[in-house]
Amino acid sequence: MIESFYNAFGFIGALAISFILFIFFIFWIAGLAGICLKKEDNNKKTIRIVVAVLIPLYPFLWMIYDMIIQRKYMGKV
């Protein structure tokens, strides 16, 4: 499987795709951690965690949204 992945994309392509997937995995874990630390109702929190685990794009988008909100907050302080 690794050989076919390498043959399909070449060295640079396989390296780039692997790096992008690794970064996305790190952001997914960071988003899950941020969602878990958020203080809110237990039912709402449980639903968010389940959605975040089942849909890996959700924590990534949530983290971007949270960074935008924090940037706006920091601008007002």
N, CA and C atoms as a LAMMPS dump frame, in Angstrom:
ITEM: TIMESTEP
0
ITEM: NUMBER OF ATOMS
231
ITEM: BOX BOUNDS ff ff ff
-5.0000000000000000e+02 5.0000000000000000e+02
-5.0000000000000000e+02 5.0000000000000000e+02
-5.0000000000000000e+02 5.0000000000000000e+02
ITEM: ATOMS id mol type element x y z
1 1 1 N 0.827 -1.185 0
2 1 2 C 0 0 0
3 1 3 C 0.876 1.256 0
4 2 1 N 1.906 1.272 0.81
5 2 2 C 2.79 2.433 0.845
6 2 3 C 3.505 2.596 -0.488
7 3 1 N 3.883 1.477 -1.109
8 3 2 C 4.569 1.549 -2.394
9 3 3 C 3.645 2.118 -3.472
10 4 1 N 2.384 1.707 -3.486
11 4 2 C 1.453 2.239 -4.474
12 4 3 C 1.166 3.719 -4.223
13 5 1 N 1.112 4.125 -2.951
14 5 2 C 0.935 5.536 -2.603
15 5 3 C 2.118 6.347 -3.121
16 6 1 N 3.322 5.835 -2.924
17 6 2 C 4.546 6.495 -3.4
18 6 3 C 4.593 6.536 -4.925
19 7 1 N 4.212 5.431 -5.573
20 7 2 C 4.232 5.383 -7.04
21 7 3 C 3.194 6.312 -7.655
22 8 1 N 2.065 6.482 -6.987
23 8 2 C 1.004 7.324 -7.541
24 8 3 C 1.342 8.81 -7.45
25 9 1 N 1.957 9.232 -6.341
26 9 2 C 2.178 10.659 -6.119
27 9 3 C 3.636 11.087 -6.205
28 10 1 N 4.559 10.152 -6.228
29 10 2 C 5.974 10.508 -6.227
30 10 3 C 6.421 10.897 -4.824
31 11 1 N 7.692 11.177 -4.695
32 11 2 C 8.234 11.476 -3.369
33 11 3 C 7.669 12.776 -2.8
34 12 1 N 7.707 13.842 -3.58
35 12 2 C 7.249 15.157 -3.096
36 12 3 C 5.74 15.132 -2.838
37 13 1 N 4.981 14.531 -3.722
38 13 2 C 3.53 14.461 -3.536
39 13 3 C 3.15 13.649 -2.314
40 14 1 N 3.788 12.502 -2.131
41 14 2 C 3.495 11.664 -0.964
42 14 3 C 3.887 12.382 0.321
43 15 1 N 5.004 13.073 0.296
44 15 2 C 5.448 13.825 1.467
45 15 3 C 4.473 14.957 1.782
46 16 1 N 4.037 15.67 0.761
47 16 2 C 3.11 16.791 0.961
48 16 3 C 1.762 16.302 1.489
49 17 1 N 1.225 15.247 0.896
50 17 2 C -0.069 14.72 1.347
51 17 3 C 0.033 14.195 2.768
52 18 1 N 1.112 13.502 3.085
53 18 2 C 1.303 12.988 4.442
54 18 3 C 1.414 14.126 5.443
55 19 1 N 2.131 15.193 5.093
56 19 2 C 2.279 16.339 5.981
57 19 3 C 0.943 17.035 6.208
58 20 1 N 0.175 17.228 5.143
59 20 2 C -1.136 17.885 5.267
60 20 3 C -2.071 17.047 6.134
61 21 1 N -2.087 15.749 5.94
62 21 2 C -2.929 14.881 6.779
63 21 3 C -2.48 14.895 8.236
64 22 1 N -1.193 14.943 8.479
65 22 2 C -0.675 15.022 9.843
66 22 3 C -1.101 16.326 10.512
67 23 1 N -0.978 17.435 9.803
68 23 2 C -1.384 18.733 10.357
69 23 3 C -2.888 18.747 10.622
70 24 1 N -3.675 18.187 9.704
71 24 2 C -5.124 18.127 9.913
72 24 3 C -5.442 17.286 11.147
73 25 1 N -4.727 16.181 11.371
74 25 2 C -4.932 15.346 12.555
75 25 3 C -4.614 16.129 13.83
76 26 1 N -3.529 16.891 13.826
77 26 2 C -3.166 17.705 14.988
78 26 3 C -4.241 18.749 15.27
79 27 1 N -4.723 19.419 14.229
80 27 2 C -5.789 20.406 14.411
81 27 3 C -7.079 19.743 14.898
82 28 1 N -7.361 18.525 14.446
83 28 2 C -8.552 17.796 14.893
84 28 3 C -8.469 17.525 16.394
85 29 1 N -7.313 17.064 16.855
86 29 2 C -7.129 16.806 18.281
87 29 3 C -7.215 18.108 19.079
88 30 1 N -6.62 19.186 18.573
89 30 2 C -6.681 20.481 19.262
90 30 3 C -8.121 20.995 19.331
91 31 1 N -8.872 20.818 18.259
92 31 2 C -10.283 21.221 18.264
93 31 3 C -11.1 20.41 19.252
94 32 1 N -10.848 19.107 19.317
95 32 2 C -11.538 18.27 20.311
96 32 3 C -11.225 18.737 21.724
97 33 1 N -9.97 19.054 21.988
98 33 2 C -9.582 19.536 23.313
99 33 3 C -10.288 20.85 23.634
100 34 1 N -10.367 21.744 22.669
101 34 2 C -11.055 23.02 22.888
102 34 3 C -12.534 22.846 23.13
103 35 1 N -13.16 21.949 22.41
104 35 2 C -14.593 21.695 22.603
105 35 3 C -14.841 21.06 23.964
106 36 1 N -13.955 20.168 24.388
107 36 2 C -14.116 19.505 25.69
108 36 3 C -13.933 20.478 26.852
109 37 1 N -13.087 21.485 26.697
110 37 2 C -12.828 22.434 27.782
111 37 3 C -13.89 23.516 27.905
112 38 1 N -14.707 23.684 26.889
113 38 2 C -15.707 24.742 26.891
114 38 3 C -16.741 24.487 27.978
115 39 1 N -17.072 25.528 28.751
116 39 2 C -18.048 25.398 29.823
117 39 3 C -19.448 25.639 29.267
118 40 1 N -20.283 24.605 29.321
119 40 2 C -21.661 24.713 28.872
120 40 3 C -22.465 23.549 29.432
121 41 1 N -23.727 23.469 29.092
122 41 2 C -24.615 22.412 29.56
123 41 3 C -24.079 21.035 29.155
124 42 1 N -24.229 20.044 30.045
125 42 2 C -23.688 18.704 29.773
126 42 3 C -24.284 18.061 28.525
127 43 1 N -25.601 18.224 28.306
128 43 2 C -26.23 17.634 27.107
129 43 3 C -25.661 18.244 25.83
130 44 1 N -25.535 19.558 25.834
131 44 2 C -24.998 20.247 24.669
132 44 3 C -23.541 19.845 24.43
133 45 1 N -22.783 19.739 25.518
134 45 2 C -21.374 19.38 25.412
135 45 3 C -21.207 17.962 24.873
136 46 1 N -22.031 17.035 25.349
137 46 2 C -21.959 15.644 24.889
138 46 3 C -22.267 15.556 23.397
139 47 1 N -23.273 16.281 22.96
140 47 2 C -23.639 16.271 21.542
141 47 3 C -22.501 16.843 20.699
142 48 1 N -21.902 17.935 21.17
143 48 2 C -20.783 18.533 20.419
144 48 3 C -19.598 17.585 20.327
145 49 1 N -19.299 16.879 21.406
146 49 2 C -18.165 15.952 21.395
147 49 3 C -18.434 14.798 20.443
148 50 1 N -19.644 14.257 20.456
149 50 2 C -19.993 13.155 19.556
150 50 3 C -19.905 13.616 18.099
151 51 1 N -20.428 14.793 17.805
152 51 2 C -20.364 15.317 16.441
153 51 3 C -18.911 15.562 16.04
154 52 1 N -18.099 16.062 16.979
155 52 2 C -16.694 16.34 16.677
156 52 3 C -15.906 15.072 16.385
157 53 1 N -16.243 13.989 17.065
158 53 2 C -15.538 12.73 16.82
159 53 3 C -15.99 12.106 15.504
160 54 1 N -17.279 12.168 15.215
161 54 2 C -17.811 11.531 14.012
162 54 3 C -17.564 12.347 12.743
163 55 1 N -17.478 13.661 12.864
164 55 2 C -17.252 14.524 11.705
165 55 3 C -15.959 15.303 11.965
166 56 1 N -14.827 14.801 11.503
167 56 2 C -13.542 15.427 11.827
168 56 3 C -13.39 16.87 11.334
169 57 1 N -14.171 17.301 10.373
170 57 2 C -14.073 18.659 9.873
171 57 3 C -14.661 19.673 10.87
172 58 1 N -15.603 19.242 11.698
173 58 2 C -16.256 20.147 12.651
174 58 3 C -15.276 20.781 13.646
175 59 1 N -14.401 20.022 14.334
176 59 2 C -13.47 20.678 15.26
177 59 3 C -12.499 21.63 14.564
178 60 1 N -12.126 21.294 13.343
179 60 2 C -11.24 22.155 12.574
180 60 3 C -11.918 23.494 12.292
181 61 1 N -13.163 23.457 11.837
182 61 2 C -13.906 24.692 11.564
183 61 3 C -14.224 25.442 12.852
184 62 1 N -14.541 24.703 13.925
185 62 2 C -14.813 25.329 15.208
186 62 3 C -13.584 26.076 15.72
187 63 1 N -12.419 25.48 15.55
188 63 2 C -11.189 26.105 16.017
189 63 3 C -10.91 27.394 15.233
190 64 1 N -11.135 27.386 13.938
191 64 2 C -10.95 28.595 13.135
192 64 3 C -11.927 29.677 13.59
193 65 1 N -13.184 29.293 13.806
194 65 2 C -14.203 30.237 14.29
195 65 3 C -13.803 30.81 15.649
196 66 1 N -13.321 29.964 16.55
197 66 2 C -12.913 30.402 17.88
198 66 3 C -11.724 31.36 17.804
199 67 1 N -10.792 31.11 16.895
200 67 2 C -9.649 32.016 16.732
201 67 3 C -10.102 33.388 16.228
202 68 1 N -11.087 33.408 15.331
203 68 2 C -11.615 34.679 14.824
204 68 3 C -12.289 35.45 15.947
205 69 1 N -13.086 34.766 16.761
206 69 2 C -13.771 35.408 17.887
207 69 3 C -12.751 35.946 18.888
208 70 1 N -11.706 35.177 19.189
209 70 2 C -10.684 35.635 20.125
210 70 3 C -9.912 36.828 19.579
211 71 1 N -9.682 36.84 18.277
212 71 2 C -8.984 37.976 17.673
213 71 3 C -9.826 39.245 17.79
214 72 1 N -11.137 39.13 17.558
215 72 2 C -12.021 40.291 17.714
216 72 3 C -12.041 40.758 19.151
217 73 1 N -12.053 39.815 20.096
218 73 2 C -12.049 40.161 21.508
219 73 3 C -10.744 40.864 21.887
220 74 1 N -9.631 40.378 21.401
221 74 2 C -8.331 40.97 21.722
222 74 3 C -8.216 42.38 21.122
223 75 1 N -8.885 42.615 20.014
224 75 2 C -8.848 43.936 19.404
225 75 3 C -9.603 44.968 20.218
226 76 1 N -10.605 44.543 20.978
227 76 2 C -11.41 45.451 21.779
228 76 3 C -10.79 45.763 23.132
229 77 1 N -9.869 44.912 23.558
230 77 2 C -9.294 45.097 24.898
231 77 3 C -8.259 46.182 24.918
